[in-house]
Amino acid sequence: MKQVSRKILIPFLIVVIFSSFYFGFYFGKQQCQICPPEGLDFSLFWEAYYKLKENFVDKEKIDEKKIIYEAISGMVKSLSDPYTTFLKPEEVKELLEDIEGVFEGIGIEIDIKKEKLQVIAPLEGTPAQNAGLLPGDKITKIDGISTSGMTLEEAVSRIRGPAGTEVTLTILREGWEEEKEFKIKRAVINVPSLKWELKAGEIAYLKINQFTGKTNSEFEKVAMEILTGPAKKIILDLRNNSGGLLSVAEDVAGWFLEREQLVVIIEGKKTEEHRAVGNGKFLGYPIVVLINQGSASGAEILAAALRDNRNVKLIGEKSFGKGSVQEPERLSDGSLLKITIAKWLTPKGVSIDEVGLEPDEPVKITEEDYEAGRDPQLDKAIEIIKEL
C-alpha cells in the first residue's frame, strides 16, 4: 500500500512543482508588462512626491489623482507628438461624443499644426460657421487664456460647454495685421455625417462632413438614392472633413474603387496595405473631389486613393496634412491614451504629413465670397465635371 501511495505521490508532487513554476513564471511575465523596463528608475519620481507631500505648505492642495494624471500628461508631452495624448475619464466622454456626432459646443474642428492651435473646419450650420470662423484660422486665446503650450484636449474642453453659454476666441487670420475676438454662443451640435442633392439635372453633389460610427449606414442609404436616380456624375465634397474613423473612410473608398485596389499604406510595427473591399458601384461614374485646409486625415486618405487609382481631379485648396494614425488604449480607471501607432502613405507611397494634398485645380474662397454666399470652388467643380 505504501509503495502504491509513493508511486502516485511522487508524480503528483512533480506536477504540482512544475505547475507552480509555470504559473508563477506566466503571471510574473504578465505583471512585468507594467513593470518599469530595466534601467528605468522611478525612485526619483517617488522621492519628489514625498518631498512635496512632506514640505508643501498647503496640504489640502495635494491631490494624488491629479498628480498622477499630470505626470502621465507630462510623459506624453515629452514625445512632442500633438496626436499622442492622454485623456481623463471626463475627456473620454467628449471623444465618444465626437464619434457619435452629437455634443454641446460651437461646432468646430481644431487641431495643433506647427505648435499652433488651428481651426480645421467650422461644421456646417453651427455657431462657429455662423460667427464667420474659417479653416486655417489660428486660435491664440480662449476666454483670454493663451493657447501657447495648451494641449488639444484642454482646448476642446475650454471651448465646449453647456448650450446657451458663451466662449470668446481670439483669432489671427492670414492677411490680418491684428487679432480679432469672436464671442460665440454654444449650442447642441448634431452633425449629420453626410448629405447630397442633385445639381444641373445629372450631377450628384455628395458632401461628407466626417467619418463617424453612423456614416456607413447613412452612406449606403444615400448611395442607393443616387444609383436609382438620374445622376450620372458625382462631385464628392470633402471640404472641412477632419477625418474620423479610418475604417469608415476605407469602407467609403470601396464604393468608388475596384476590389483589391490599394486605398492606403500603413507603416507602423509592420507595413500593411489596406485594399478596397467594397462593391465598387460608383466605378462607372465620372467624379471630382473638393478639398480645402479643413480636409484632414481620413478625408485626405479617400481623396488620395481616388486620385492615385482613378486620376480623379482634386479641386480647391491644399489639404491639412495629417499623415498619422492613432489608436485608443483604455486605462484601468477609465482614462485613455490616444497613441500614434503608425504613419500612412498614399497608394503611390507618398507621405502628406505636414504637407497636405495639392489640388489639381487651385481655387480659393475669399472672405467676400463667404459673406456673399458664393462658392467658386463648387462652381469650378461643376464646370469641370460637365466636360467629363
N, C-alpha and C positions, 0 to 999 in steps of 0.2 A: 504493500500500500504506500509506504514511504517512497519507494522507487518511482511508482507511477506519479505520485504527487510532485516529486522532484522533476520528473520529465516534463510535466505540464507547467510547473512553476518557472523553470529556467527560460523556456521560450517566451513565456508571458512577460517576465521581467525584461527580457531583451526588447520586446515590442514596446513596453512602457517606456524604457530608457530612450529608445530610438524616437518614439513619438514625442517625448518631452523635448528631445534635442531638436527635432524637425519643427515642431510648432513654436518653440522658443526662437529658433532661427527665423521662421517665417514672420512671426509677429514683430520680432525685433527689426526685421528688414522693413516691414510695413511702417512701424513707428519711426524708423530712421529717415523716412521720406520727409518728415517735418523736423528732423534734427538739423542743426547747423552743419554745413559742409566742413570738412577738415580744413583747419587753418583760419576759420572764421570765428572770432572770439566775441561773444555778446556780453562779456563781463563788463566792458566799458559802458554799454547802454545801461545795465543794471546799476553800475556804480553811480552814473549820473542821476538815474531815477531816485536812488536812495538819498543822494546828497540833496536833491530838490525837496524830497519828502521830509527830510530831517531839518533843513535850514530855511526853506521858503517861508516868508513872513505870513502870507495869507493862506493858511492851511485849507480853508474852505474852497479855494480856487483849484485845488489839486483834484482833477477828475481823471481817474485811472483809464476809463474808456476813451476819453478824449486824447489822453497821452498816447495810447496805443494807436488810435486812428491817425493822429498826426505823424507818428513815427512811420506808419505804413505809407502815408501820403508822401513823406519825405523820401522814403526809399524809392517810391515810384518816380518821383520828380528827378531823382538822380540819374535816371535813364535818358533824360532830355528828349522824350518822345511824347508829343502832345496827345497822342491817341492811346497811350497806355496809361490808364487812370484807375484810381481807387474810388469806389462809391460806397458811402454809408447806407445803411438799410433804407432810410427815407429817400435817398437819391436813387436807389434801385427802383423804387415805385415810379419815379419820374421817367426812368428809362423804359419801363414796361408801358407807361402811358404813351411814350413816343412810338413804340412799336405798334400799339393799337390805334394810334392816330387821334386820340381824344385827351385833352388836357386843358388846364386853365393857365392863361398867359397872354402873350400878344401875338403869337403865331409867327415865330421867326426861327430860322435855322442858322446857327452860328458855329464857328469853328476857330481854331487858332492856326494862323498861317504866318510863317516867319516871325513867330513870337508876338503877333498882334491878334487881338480878338476881332474877328471879321464877320460881317453878315454874309452867309452863303446865299440865303434867299428868304424874303418875306413870303409866307404862304398866302395863296390866293384868297382874297375876300376877308382877310384878317385885319385886326387893328394895326399891325406892323405895316402891311401894304397900304392901308388907307392913310396912314400917317406920312407915307412917302419914303420909307426906308428902301434902299436899293442894294442888290448884290454888289459886294466889294466895299461897302461902307465899313470903316474902321470904328469900333466902339471903344472910345478912350475912357469913359466913365459910366458907371451905373449908379444912379441916385447920388452922384457926386463922389463916388469912391473910384479911384483909379483902377483900371483893369490890368495894369502892368504887373506881371507875375501871377495874375489870377488864373486858377485852373478853369478848364471848360465847365466842369461840374458846378463850381462855385458861381460862375457867371450865369449858368442856366438857372440855378437856384435863386439868385437875386432877381433875375428878370421875371421869372414865374411868380404867380401869387393869385389870391382869390379874385374872381371876376368882379369888376366894378372898382378895384383899386388901381392906382396909377404907378407907373415907373418912368423915371426920366433917364434917357440915354443921351450921352454926349457923343456926337458923330463927327468924324472927319472924312470927307469925301474927296476923291481925286478931282483936282481942279479948284477946290476951295482953298482960300487963304486962311480961314479961321474955322474953328469947330462950331457946331450948332447943337442946341439942345432940342430933343424931341420928347414931349410929355405924352405918354400913350396909356390909355385906359385898358386894363386887362379884361379878357372875356373868356367864355368857354369856347375852346377851339376844337372843332370837329372837322378834320381834313379828309375829304374823300381822296382815295389814293389815285383815282383817275377819272377822266370824263372824255366824251367825244361828241362831235357834231359833224354834219355834212356841210361841205363848202363847195361852191361852184358846181353843184349838181352831182359830181362824181369823186370828190376828194374827201376822204375820212380824216378829219383833224382829231388826232388822239393825243391827249395830254396826260402824262403820268407824273403825278406830284411826288410820290415816294414809293418805295418798295416795302410795304408793311405786311403784317400777317394776313390781311384781308385782300391784298392785291390780286392774288391768283384767282380767287373766285370772282372778283369784280372784273378782272381782265377777260376771263372766259365768257362771262355774260356779254360784255361789250363786243368781244371778237365775233360771237355768233350774230349779233345785230349787224355788224359790218359785213360779214360774209354773206348774209342773206339779204342785204340791201343793195342799193345801186352803186355803191362806192367801188371804184376801180383802182384808186391810188391812195397812198397814205402819207400824211405828214405826222411824224412822231415827234411830239414836243417834250423834250427832257429838260427844258429850262427850269431853273430853280428847284430841280430834283436833287436833293442832297444825298440820295442813296437809300440806305436801309439794310434790308436783309440780302446778303449776297446770293443765297439760294433762290430767292424770288426773282432777282434780276436775271439769273441764269435761266429760270423757267420761262420768263417772258421772251428771252432771246430764242428759245426753242420754237416759238411761233413763226419766226422770221428766217430761220436758218435751216439748212439741210441737216438731217440727223447725222451726228458724229462730226459736224464742223466744229472747229475749235472756238470756244467762247472766251476763255481766259486761261492764263498760265499762272498758277500759284506757286511761289517759291518760298517755302518755309523749311521745316526739318527735312523735307524732301520736296522734289518738284512734282507737281500734279498738273495734268492737263484736263481741264473741265470742258466737256464737249456737249453739244446740243442734244437733248433727249426728247424734245417736244414733237409736235405734229407737223411743223413747217407749213401751216395752212396759209400763211401770208407770203410764201415764196414767190408767187406769181404777181404780186402787187409791186409796182414801182413805189419807191419810198425815199423820202428825205428826212433828215433829223435836225431839229433845232436844239442848240446848246448855248449856254452863257456861263458867266462866272459862278452861278449858283448850281451848275451841273457838277456833281461830285460822286466819287466812289462808284456805287452800282450803276448810276446813270452813265458815267464815263466808260464802265465795262461794257454796257449794252451798246453805246454809240460806237466804241472802238471795234466791237465784234461785227457790227453791221458794215462799218467802213472797210475793215480788213477782209471780210469774207464776200461782201457783195458790192464793193465800191460805192456804197451809199454816201451821198454828199452830206457834210455837216455844215449847217448854216447858222450864223450868229456871231458869238464871241468866244474867245478861248475859255475852256472849262477850268474848274477849280484846281485840279491836280492832286487828288488823294489816291495814292497808289499802294495802300497797305490794307491788310485785313486784320480785324480784331475778333477775339473770341472771349466770351464772358466766363469767368471762373467764380462760382459762388463760394463764399467762406462760411464757416460754421455758425456765425451769428446773424446771417442774412445779408451781410455786406458783400461786396463783389469787386473783383479785379477785372477790368477790361484790358486785355493784353494784346498787343500787336504780335501776331504769330507768323505773319508772312507778308511778303510784298507780292504784288501782282503785275503781270505784264500783258500787253495786248496780244492777240493771236499772232502778230508778226514779231513778237518778242521785245516790244518797246516798253520801257517804264515811263509813266507820265507823272510820277510823284514830284510834286513841287513845280511841275512844268505845265501840265494840262494838255488838252487836245486842241490843236489849232483848227479853226473852221476852214473848210474849203472855200466857202463864200463868206468873208467877214462882213458883218452888218452890225452897226452899233445902234442902240436906242438912247437918245438923249433925254435929259430931264424934261425938255419941252415936249418930246414925244409922249412921255409918261403922263404929263399933265393934260395933254390934249387927247389922250386915249388912242394914240397912234401906235401901230406895231409894224415898223418897217421890216423886221426880221420875218414875221409871218407873211407879209406881202411878198417878200423875196422868195420864200419857200413855195408859195402858191404859183408865182411866176415860173420858177424852175420846174416844178413837178408837172405843170401843164404841158411842158415840152417833152416829158419822158414817156 
